[in-house]
């Protein structure tokens, strides 16, 4: 893709091949230039307004893709809404990414969007390989010129490229790794797509420590931020060092399959007796690691912590009588149960089993004289469950947040709303802590790889631990809210359902956490509704596979 390139147009496909005649020798598109090109008509025409037409969309996309395929970065940039930014990015595509040939095939426009596929040939140090992918562009009307332009965004060049990233080809910055599960099974992004970004991060952190050497690759350079570089193509393989993780390949496969059933979902699984992470999966896979980095209200799964706090502060025990009215007013806000159900003469265990919101709020709210204050829930979350204590997992991971609250946020926090945020990994750890009787920080690789310090918390008292296990077993069996999802999951088992309301979202997020034997898991499904309906089956599949 340099001066003297030959451009071929066959069946609507734009292709550029090194060598041959020059692009500028003739006009492929019969005078259709699109973009900011001006035509001297002898009169000053007013900028065109109104929606972009279908003809404009087709012509502009055609001209832009043809210029890009020809390696004419300046011309292509002038056909975009931001030529100053687009120009260097398009130039880097051929000079920094070392693309020697590109075949771009546009699809049929959908409104003002035009999908297309790219088959790029990357050539470096005498080695050539193809890099194929799909992307799309959008045609908009220029604000000042009124001309149709390609709305510039880096993802036009590659769907995983961001403003902070650059496509590069050369000797990789980090050594190659072969990530394996706890039994030595290789973990590849092809077989376990959710692990792709995680393995990239592990490679960034531990590639050299694993004894590998760098190969020649095409990658997205993240710019040195917290995000790991993303390998797109390997031209020459380096010598990979073997890096053992805590993942269990069987549980991981089940997790990948389970979340794939939903558009947006995440699941994580932890071994309670060690803290070892056995599975992590996201849908969509291969992008943001919601399972580790998500910061969402956990809904009623937070009642695990609230129940522990109630027992620690002497508010109630599993067998204590607690009121569960259909609704309750606390700090000038009304809270209610699902379908406004109530329980007459029930215990804390029964309210946990059926996820009674009002019981947890009504029992705690008037008892400030027993030490239950606006900071009490956060104290238990940090001191007993390790939430917010800077987890050193081995890859980036949020450690949850239960901040001090005030006003109606305090009773809301008891049922997992307010300012509380958690990830699937955090909530899985709640179950793991209850099952184990104490918090063990989740981890993905051994801490002796880099001598990182694990977060620590006080063990639960035997009374609190056994109380939580009793209540979680009740929720997972009989008429418990988690019983349907946990049917067929081996005992000993426990569970807690949750649904979290989100502003501007018509349907609540579905949460579920549970344990079976020495495996705990948690899942969240965006807009999934009741915890047992969507997130519950995800957790159950992982627990069954991990036993």
Secondary structure in CASP SS format (residue, H / E / C, confidence):
PFRMAT SS
TARGET T0000
AUTHOR 0000-0000-0000
METHOD secondary structure of the structure
MODEL  1
X C 1.00
X C 1.00
X C 1.00
X C 1.00
X C 1.00
X E 1.00
X E 1.00
X E 1.00
X E 1.00
X E 1.00
X C 1.00
X C 1.00
X E 1.00
X E 1.00
X E 1.00
X E 1.00
X E 1.00
X C 1.00
X C 1.00
X C 1.00
X C 1.00
X C 1.00
X H 1.00
X H 1.00
X H 1.00
X C 1.00
X C 1.00
X C 1.00
X C 1.00
X C 1.00
X C 1.00
X C 1.00
X C 1.00
X C 1.00
X C 1.00
X C 1.00
X C 1.00
X C 1.00
X C 1.00
X C 1.00
X C 1.00
X C 1.00
X C 1.00
X C 1.00
X C 1.00
X C 1.00
X C 1.00
X C 1.00
X C 1.00
X C 1.00
X C 1.00
X C 1.00
X C 1.00
X H 1.00
X H 1.00
X H 1.00
X H 1.00
X H 1.00
X H 1.00
X H 1.00
X H 1.00
X H 1.00
X H 1.00
X H 1.00
X H 1.00
X H 1.00
X H 1.00
X H 1.00
X H 1.00
X C 1.00
X C 1.00
X C 1.00
X H 1.00
X H 1.00
X H 1.00
X H 1.00
X H 1.00
X H 1.00
X C 1.00
X E 1.00
X C 1.00
X C 1.00
X H 1.00
X H 1.00
X H 1.00
X H 1.00
X H 1.00
X H 1.00
X H 1.00
X H 1.00
X H 1.00
X H 1.00
X H 1.00
X H 1.00
X H 1.00
X C 1.00
X C 1.00
X C 1.00
X E 1.00
X E 1.00
X E 1.00
X E 1.00
X E 1.00
X E 1.00
X E 1.00
X E 1.00
X C 1.00
X C 1.00
X C 1.00
X E 1.00
X C 1.00
X C 1.00
X E 1.00
X E 1.00
X E 1.00
X E 1.00
X E 1.00
X E 1.00
X E 1.00
X E 1.00
X E 1.00
X E 1.00
X E 1.00
X E 1.00
X C 1.00
X C 1.00
X E 1.00
X E 1.00
X E 1.00
X E 1.00
X E 1.00
X E 1.00
X E 1.00
X E 1.00
X E 1.00
X E 1.00
X E 1.00
X E 1.00
X E 1.00
X E 1.00
X E 1.00
X C 1.00
X C 1.00
X C 1.00
X C 1.00
X C 1.00
X C 1.00
X E 1.00
X E 1.00
X E 1.00
X C 1.00
X C 1.00
X C 1.00
X H 1.00
X H 1.00
X H 1.00
X C 1.00
X C 1.00
X C 1.00
X C 1.00
X C 1.00
X C 1.00
X C 1.00
X C 1.00
X C 1.00
X E 1.00
X E 1.00
X E 1.00
X E 1.00
X E 1.00
X E 1.00
X C 1.00
X C 1.00
X C 1.00
X C 1.00
X C 1.00
X E 1.00
X E 1.00
X E 1.00
X E 1.00
X C 1.00
X C 1.00
X C 1.00
X C 1.00
X C 1.00
X E 1.00
X C 1.00
X C 1.00
X C 1.00
X C 1.00
X C 1.00
X C 1.00
X H 1.00
X H 1.00
X H 1.00
X H 1.00
X H 1.00
X H 1.00
X H 1.00
X H 1.00
X H 1.00
X H 1.00
X H 1.00
X H 1.00
X H 1.00
X H 1.00
X C 1.00
X C 1.00
X C 1.00
X C 1.00
X C 1.00
X C 1.00
X C 1.00
X C 1.00
X C 1.00
X E 1.00
X E 1.00
X E 1.00
X E 1.00
X E 1.00
X E 1.00
X C 1.00
X C 1.00
X C 1.00
X C 1.00
X C 1.00
X C 1.00
X C 1.00
X C 1.00
X E 1.00
X E 1.00
X E 1.00
X E 1.00
X E 1.00
X E 1.00
X E 1.00
X C 1.00
X C 1.00
X C 1.00
X C 1.00
X E 1.00
X E 1.00
X E 1.00
X E 1.00
X C 1.00
X C 1.00
X C 1.00
X C 1.00
X H 1.00
X H 1.00
X H 1.00
X H 1.00
X H 1.00
X H 1.00
X H 1.00
X H 1.00
X H 1.00
X H 1.00
X H 1.00
X C 1.00
X C 1.00
X C 1.00
X C 1.00
X C 1.00
X E 1.00
X E 1.00
X E 1.00
X E 1.00
X E 1.00
X E 1.00
X C 1.00
X C 1.00
X C 1.00
X C 1.00
X C 1.00
X E 1.00
X E 1.00
X E 1.00
X E 1.00
X E 1.00
X E 1.00
X E 1.00
X E 1.00
X C 1.00
X C 1.00
X C 1.00
X C 1.00
X C 1.00
X C 1.00
X H 1.00
X H 1.00
X H 1.00
X H 1.00
X C 1.00
X C 1.00
X E 1.00
X C 1.00
X C 1.00
X H 1.00
X H 1.00
X H 1.00
X H 1.00
X H 1.00
X H 1.00
X H 1.00
X H 1.00
X H 1.00
X H 1.00
X H 1.00
X H 1.00
X H 1.00
X H 1.00
X C 1.00
X C 1.00
X C 1.00
X C 1.00
X C 1.00
X C 1.00
X C 1.00
X C 1.00
X E 1.00
X C 1.00
X C 1.00
X E 1.00
X C 1.00
X C 1.00
X E 1.00
X E 1.00
X E 1.00
X E 1.00
X C 1.00
X C 1.00
X E 1.00
X E 1.00
X E 1.00
X E 1.00
X C 1.00
X H 1.00
X H 1.00
X H 1.00
X C 1.00
X C 1.00
X E 1.00
X C 1.00
X C 1.00
X C 1.00
X E 1.00
X H 1.00
X H 1.00
X H 1.00
X H 1.00
X H 1.00
X H 1.00
X C 1.00
X C 1.00
X C 1.00
X H 1.00
X H 1.00
X H 1.00
X H 1.00
X H 1.00
X H 1.00
X H 1.00
X H 1.00
X H 1.00
X C 1.00
X C 1.00
X H 1.00
X H 1.00
X H 1.00
X C 1.00
X C 1.00
X C 1.00
X C 1.00
X C 1.00
X H 1.00
X H 1.00
X H 1.00
X H 1.00
X H 1.00
X H 1.00
X H 1.00
X H 1.00
X H 1.00
X H 1.00
X C 1.00
X C 1.00
X C 1.00
X C 1.00
X C 1.00
X C 1.00
X C 1.00
X C 1.00
X C 1.00
X C 1.00
X C 1.00
X C 1.00
X C 1.00
X C 1.00
X C 1.00
X E 1.00
X C 1.00
X C 1.00
X C 1.00
X C 1.00
X C 1.00
X C 1.00
X H 1.00
X H 1.00
X H 1.00
X H 1.00
X H 1.00
X H 1.00
X H 1.00
X C 1.00
X C 1.00
X C 1.00
X C 1.00
X C 1.00
X C 1.00
X E 1.00
X E 1.00
X C 1.00
X H 1.00
X H 1.00
X H 1.00
X H 1.00
X H 1.00
X H 1.00
X H 1.00
X H 1.00
X H 1.00
X H 1.00
X H 1.00
X H 1.00
X H 1.00
X C 1.00
X C 1.00
X C 1.00
X C 1.00
X C 1.00
X C 1.00
X E 1.00
X C 1.00
X C 1.00
X C 1.00
X H 1.00
X H 1.00
X H 1.00
X C 1.00
X C 1.00
X C 1.00
X C 1.00
X C 1.00
X C 1.00
X C 1.00
X C 1.00
X C 1.00
X C 1.00
X C 1.00
X C 1.00
X H 1.00
X H 1.00
X H 1.00
X H 1.00
X H 1.00
X H 1.00
X H 1.00
X H 1.00
X H 1.00
X H 1.00
X H 1.00
X H 1.00
X H 1.00
X H 1.00
X H 1.00
X C 1.00
X C 1.00
X C 1.00
X C 1.00
X C 1.00
X C 1.00
X H 1.00
X H 1.00
X H 1.00
X H 1.00
X C 1.00
X C 1.00
X C 1.00
X C 1.00
X C 1.00
X C 1.00
X E 1.00
X E 1.00
X E 1.00
X E 1.00
X E 1.00
X E 1.00
X E 1.00
X E 1.00
X C 1.00
X C 1.00
X C 1.00
X C 1.00
X C 1.00
X C 1.00
X C 1.00
X C 1.00
X E 1.00
X E 1.00
X E 1.00
X E 1.00
X E 1.00
X E 1.00
X E 1.00
X E 1.00
X C 1.00
X C 1.00
X E 1.00
X E 1.00
X E 1.00
X E 1.00
X E 1.00
X E 1.00
X E 1.00
X C 1.00
X C 1.00
X C 1.00
X C 1.00
X C 1.00
X C 1.00
X C 1.00
X C 1.00
X C 1.00
X H 1.00
X H 1.00
X H 1.00
X H 1.00
X H 1.00
X H 1.00
X H 1.00
X H 1.00
X H 1.00
X H 1.00
X H 1.00
X H 1.00
X C 1.00
END
